[in-house]
Amino acid sequence: MEQDDIFKALADPTRRRIFDKLSAGAMNASALREGIAISQPAMSQHLSVLRGAGLVREERQGRYVNYEVNPDGLAEIALWLGKYRAYWPARIDALRDLLKEMDQ
């Protein structure tokens, strides 16, 4: 799983919506389609992309397949974002200092 795959998968608004729905808990494809105007084949394709990116995993229960968020995929996103967390507070502090200087 590569970060590029994760961000490409989440670049599509329909896949983001599916991913958001799964954050509430495991669901089958039919439940995921509720409220989203797409066909079953389109839902299968979106789920395939999300699985390929490592963001979603599936669990078979008899003839049904339930999908859920894969915590490993979320960890990959968190690691990437973590690199930038230290950057913004320092930038905001520098901006605040600059604005104070300009006021004087």
C-alpha positions in Angstrom: 0.0 0.0 0.0 1.4 3.4 -1.0 0.4 6.8 0.1 -0.3 7.8 -3.5 -2.9 5.0 -3.7 -4.6 6.2 -0.6 -4.9 9.8 -1.7 -5.9 8.7 -5.2 -8.7 6.6 -3.7 -9.9 9.4 -1.5 -9.7 12.0 -4.3 -13.1 10.7 -5.6 -16.0 12.3 -3.8 -18.1 9.1 -4.0 -15.3 7.0 -2.4 -14.9 9.6 0.3 -18.7 9.4 1.0 -18.5 5.6 1.1 -15.5 5.8 3.4 -17.3 8.2 5.7 -20.3 5.9 5.9 -18.1 3.0 6.9 -16.7 5.1 9.7 -20.0 4.4 11.5 -19.3 0.7 11.4 -19.3 -2.3 9.1 -21.9 -2.5 6.3 -22.7 -4.5 3.2 -22.7 -3.0 -0.3 -26.5 -2.6 -0.3 -26.5 -0.6 2.9 -23.6 1.5 1.6 -25.6 2.3 -1.6 -28.5 3.8 0.4 -28.5 7.6 -0.2 -25.8 7.3 -3.0 -27.2 7.3 -6.5 -24.9 4.7 -8.0 -25.3 1.2 -9.5 -24.2 -2.0 -7.8 -21.4 -2.5 -10.3 -20.2 1.1 -9.6 -20.3 0.4 -5.9 -18.2 -2.7 -6.4 -15.6 -0.8 -8.3 -15.4 1.9 -5.7 -15.0 -0.7 -2.9 -12.4 -2.4 -5.0 -10.3 0.8 -5.2 -10.7 1.4 -1.5 -9.6 -2.1 -0.7 -6.7 -1.9 -3.1 -5.5 1.3 -1.3 -5.8 -0.5 2.0 -8.5 1.8 3.4 -11.3 -0.8 3.5 -11.3 -4.5 4.3 -14.0 -7.1 3.8 -15.3 -9.9 5.9 -17.5 -12.7 4.4 -20.4 -13.9 6.4 -22.1 -16.7 4.5 -23.2 -15.2 1.2 -22.9 -11.7 2.4 -19.8 -9.5 2.5 -19.4 -6.7 5.1 -17.0 -3.9 4.6 -15.3 -1.9 7.3 -12.6 0.8 7.6 -9.1 -0.8 7.8 -7.2 0.8 10.7 -3.9 0.1 8.9 -4.9 2.4 6.1 -5.9 5.1 8.6 -2.5 4.7 10.3 -0.8 5.4 7.0 -2.7 8.6 6.6 -2.0 9.6 10.2 1.8 9.1 9.7 1.8 11.3 6.6 -0.2 14.0 8.4 2.1 13.8 11.4 5.0 15.1 9.4 3.1 18.4 9.0 1.7 18.8 12.5 4.9 20.5 13.8 5.1 22.8 10.8 1.8 24.8 11.3 2.1 25.9 14.9 5.6 27.4 14.2 4.2 29.2 11.1 1.2 30.5 13.0 3.5 31.8 15.8 5.7 33.5 13.3 2.7 35.1 11.6 1.4 36.4 15.0 4.8 37.9 15.8 4.9 39.6 12.4 1.4 41.0 12.9 2.4 42.3 16.3 5.5 44.0 14.8 3.4 45.6 12.1 0.9 47.0 14.7 3.8 48.8 16.6 
